[in-house]
């Protein structure tokens, strides 16, 4: 039987450790990534409240937007959501979709009460689907119902913007 020298043992150990590292890296490359799905947030009150949570019994539109992660969907039951002038416009800086669950866009309404702008979108893309946005009227600036600034953008899908004005440009957006 041949005797293994320390040098040969070291070379064999080094080669085996390199094979183990290569196999580990190959496994990592071939492994399927974990799918990330958008969450659904369901608004369950017509009141405009802001406690920053949808984990409690009530989830307002404002709270759903605040707690949403990028790419989440927010569902609004049919009805009217009148935004509070005391809480002001809703600021959004992420990509989300807000979906009215009425039979038509006119069945789910977000209303500024003719005293505030409804939304200020500073980044991300906000999609409004099957909704009516109405009665936006900020004290100044552009965008009566929706102001987009920075890198913010809007997509309207079967949605209506009506009866909104501003001192600047863009009564609707």
TAQUIHU-V326668 format. One record per run of one state. SS is the DSSP state (H for helix, E for strand, C for the rest). FROM is the first residue (numbers start at 0). TO is the last residue. If there is no record, write none. Layout:
# TAQUIHU-V326668
ss=SS from=FROM to=TO
ss=SS from=FROM to=TO
This chain:
# TAQUIHU-V326668
ss=C from=0 to=4
ss=H from=5 to=29
ss=C from=30 to=38
ss=E from=39 to=42
ss=C from=43 to=59
ss=H from=60 to=66
ss=C from=67 to=71
ss=E from=72 to=75
ss=C from=76 to=77
ss=E from=78 to=81
ss=C from=82 to=88
ss=E from=89 to=92
ss=C from=93 to=94
ss=E from=95 to=99
ss=C from=100 to=103
ss=H from=104 to=106
ss=E from=107 to=110
ss=C from=111 to=117
ss=E from=118 to=122
ss=C from=123 to=123
ss=E from=124 to=128
ss=C from=129 to=130
ss=E from=131 to=133
ss=C from=134 to=135
ss=E from=136 to=136
ss=C from=137 to=144
ss=E from=145 to=147
ss=C from=148 to=151
ss=E from=152 to=156
ss=C from=157 to=158
ss=E from=159 to=161
ss=C from=162 to=163
ss=E from=164 to=164
ss=C from=165 to=172
